[in-house]
Amino acid sequence: MDLNKLRQHGDFEWELPATGRMRVPGVIFASRELVAAMDEKVAEQVANVAGLPGIVAASYAMPDAHWGYGFPIGGVAAFAAEDGGVVSAGGVGFDISCGVRTLLTGLKRADIVAHQARLADLLFARIPAGVGSTGGIRLDAAGMTAMLKGGARWAVQEGYGLAADLAHIEEHGCAAGAEPTAVSEQAKKRQRDEMGTLGSGNHYLEVQEVSEIFDAAAARAYGLAVGDVVVSIHCGSRGLGHQIGTDYLREMAIAAPAAGIALPDRELACAPIQSALGQRYLGAMRAGINCALANRQILTHLTRQAFAAVFPGAQLPLLYDVSHNTCKEETHRVDGQQRRLFVHRKGATRACGPGHAELPPEYAKVGQPVLIGGSMGTASYILAGAAGTEERAFGSACHGAGRAMSRHEATRRWQGRALIDTLATCGILIRSPSARGVAEEAPLAYKDVGAVVDASAHAGLAGKVARLAPLVCIKG
């Protein structure tokens, strides 16, 4: 990206001044090196988002930002309904509520290494992964409606996991205001056999060792110590979320002119929050959130079963579950006033600071766990929402490393089988149904996750708590 078009405010904050149709400035949180490496399309998309009706404060981009559909991936923007603000399907993304949940195991690295291959094989056998993967659950119409309304709460009621899990999930495992009737029959059909599956792309289940602690107090609150083993699950709403995005992007693009919305890019299709279309999308999108939460809850249950078969008595309590691709109605202070806003986070994580009302009591003093997935074979991180982050970016932080090259380019450079063999020599076991999928997700196809995390910390978005090193990765 051309740095000459930006105004620098400190080492990790860059302003794209409001020009032309921009209603607010753009703000990019990143180091000089990360900004310089970003595609020019990121600045273009940040500016386009800044021109949407009812946007408040700024159009933000996180340190892992890269070119996306309409909004940049790593984009954050909030809209006020009373100012004609909009909701954008492109600002949420196709994989609605894609997110990460991390489980504690009570085990150490030596415990895993002694049974590493067996555990990897068992997890791979029990966790459906890959394009078009289906699980053992078949939902009829009534079951689909109940799942879309109930989210992780429905899953627990159906016997998948523990009621105690719900306290450590955003919104206690269920997005209010979900409207299953706003979800198309095609979307429901696509999801009928996909509950409890990882899917493909960058989704994974990873067994990880806590290799470094940066914040002892936060680590204690989260139950983490060096040498501990955790499990992280990264997936979303599968075919249902993708179909919701497809359905509503098409409808929003057609309806935009009649609503007086001039779109700089068709991919930014949106609708006024207070319109019938906007309300229908919010209902469908919240149902998509519940689908993802239920999906991760079922995967948690399957993971616990696999661990129990290898380590009898292992409990695997839930540390936390965070979503990336959402639009949430939240209260934030803007220019000294409390306002209800619709905050889009596309490839960005909510990062509530210490004392936030929605945090579990045991995390209240240190802030929300922010779970950052790395690329396959590299590190992941656990951060904590920082004090003041609500004023900086509506309580948001990065969500991962961010791609540095396309999947096509990655498959030109690497062979999946060779990557699997190389990582095995490093003590990392990969299990995947697709060698091509492994090549697409090669570690060097992503940005340096350490640099992204450092930028988030220096920008005051979230503080570093722990570094996680992979031991086993089940890859879609």
GULUM-674639 format. One record per residue (C-alpha): residue in one letter; x, y, z. Coordinates in steps of 0.1 Angstrom, whole numbers, plus 5000, padded with zeros to 4 digits. Layout:
aXYZ...
// end
This chain:
m500050005000d501250354992l502050515026n501950865011k498150855011l498050795048r498651015079q500550845106h499450875142g501950695163d503850375152f500750155148e497850385136w497450525101e494650755089l493150755055p491751105053a488051145043t487851255007g485351224979r482351014990m483850915024r481651025053v484350945079p488050875077g489650525075v491950405102i494450115098f495949965129a499249805119s503049845118r504750025089e505849695075l502349545077v500749845061a503349865033a502749495025m498949535022d497249534988e496149874975k492649714974v492549735012a492750115012e490150124984q487749905004v488350095036a487350415018n484350255002v483050135036a483650485049g481050615023l478150405035p475150575051g475050615088i478650505095v480050625128a483550745138a485650565112s486150275088y488650055106a491149785094m492949545117p496649445114d495749135095a493649315069h493549195033w491349225003g487849075009y484349074994g483149434997f484649505031p488349415037i488849105057g489849255090g487349535086v485349695114a482549945109a479650065131f476350215119a473650405137a470050305127e468650655135d471050815111g469950595082g472650345089v472850025070v473549655075s475749485049a475849115041g479349175026g480349345059v479549025077g480848775051f479748445038d481048225067i478748385093s480148355128c483248175117g485148165150v487547995174r486947815207t489647695229l489447405254l491747335283t492846975288g494746945320l497446765301k501046835293r503146805262a504646475273d501146325278i500346405241v503646305226a503345955242h500045905222q500346165195a499745945164r496845765180l495246085191a495646245157d494145935140l491245925164l490446295160f490646265123a488245965123r485746135146i485846495133p484346515097a486446755077g486846865041v484747005012g481146875015s481846685047t478746555065g478346435101g476146185119i473346435127r470346465105l468046765112d464346755102a462447085098a461547115135g465147035145m466547285121t464247555135a465247465170m468947475162l468747815144k466847965174g468847805201g472447785190a474847625215r472047615241w470147385217a473247165213v473647135251q469947045254e470546775228g473346625248y476346785231g478446935258l477847085292a475647365305a478747515321d480147575285l477547845278a478948095303h482148105283i480548175249e479648515235e476048595243h475948275264g475848055233c472648205217a472148515196a468848675204g466548785176a467348495153e464548435127p464648085111t461848195088a464148455072v466548175062s465848025028e464947655023q468047615002a470247735030k468547495054k468847215029r472647275027q473047255064r470746955071d473646705072e476546935081m476246985118g479346885137t481646925107l484847135102g484447205065s487347315044g489647615037n491347755068h489147565092y490847325116l491047155149e494447185166v496047035197q498447295210e501047345237v501247675257s504847755248e505148105263i503248325287f503348705284d500848815310a500948605342a497748755357a495648705326a497048355321r496148255357a492648385351y492348185319g493847865335l496947865314a500547775322v503647695301g503547335290d499847305292v497947145263v494847305248v492647235218s491447505195i488547465170h488147705141c485047675119g481747855112s478247815098r479147595068g476747585039l473947765057g475948075063h477248085028q473748055013i472448335036g475148565023t474448464987d470748514991y470848855008l473649004988r471648954957e468549094972m470349394987a472049484954i468649494937a466949694964a469749944970p468750204944a465150224956a466450284991g468550574978i471850394983a474550444956l476950154959p480550224950d480949854947r478149594942e479849374967l478949644993a475249564989c473449675020a470049775033p468850035058i468849875093q465249995099s463949855066a462049535062l464949385042g467549495068q465549345096r465049015077y468748995071l469549055107g467148775117a468748535092m472348645101r471648585138a470248235129g473548185111i475448285142n473448025162c474247765136a477947825140l477747825178a475847495177n478347355152r481347435174q479447295204i478946965187l482546955176t483547015212h481546715223l483146495196t486646625207r485946535243q484946185233a488146135213f490246265242a488446045267a489245735246v492945815248f493045995282p490345855305g489046115329a490146415307q487446685311l488346965285p486547265300l485847555277l488147855280y486148075255d484448095221v484648405199s483148475165h484748675137n482148745110t479148915126c477049225130k476049285166e473949555182e476049705209t476350015231h479450225226r480550575237v480950805207d481851175213g480951145249q477550985244q476350625247r474850505214r473350175202l475250075171f475349785147v478949685146h480149485116r483249275123k484449095091g487548885099a487849075132t487248965168r485249135195a487749225223c485949355254g488249515279p488349465317g485149525335h482849475305a479349365316e479249065293l482448905306p482348595328p483248695364e486548515364y487648715334a486349055344k489649195358v491749095328g489449135298q487948895273p490048615259v490748695222l491648375203i493948425174g494548145150g497848115132s498547945099m499047565099g502347475114t502947815130a501947965164s498548075175y497948325203i495648405232l495248775238a493148975263g490849265254a492649595264a491249875285g490050155262t489649935232e485950015230e486850375223r489550285198a487750035175f484449955191g486049675212s487649495182a490949325175c492549105148h491348755142g494348565127a497448595106g495648705074r496548565040a499648695022m498848514989s495948344971r495247974974h496047934938e499448084942a500047864973t499347544953r501747654927r504547684953w503947394976q502847024975g500546915002r502146575008a505646735011l504346985036i502746715058d506046525058t508146835066l505846935095a505946575109t509746615112c509046925133g506846725156i503546845141l501146585128i498746685101r495646495092s493546605062p491346455035s492946685009a496646725000r495647024978g493847175008v497047145029a499047325001e496447605000e497047655037a500847645037p502247845066l504048085043a500848165025y499948375055k501348685072d503648655102v501048595130g503548725156a503849055138v500049085135v499649005173d502449255182a500749525162s497349465179a499049485213h501049805205a497849965190g496049905223l493449665209a494349355229g497349245251k499448935246v498748655271a500048325256r501648175226l500447835214a502547585194p500847315173l501246945180v498346795160c496246965133i493046825117k492647025085g489747055062
// end
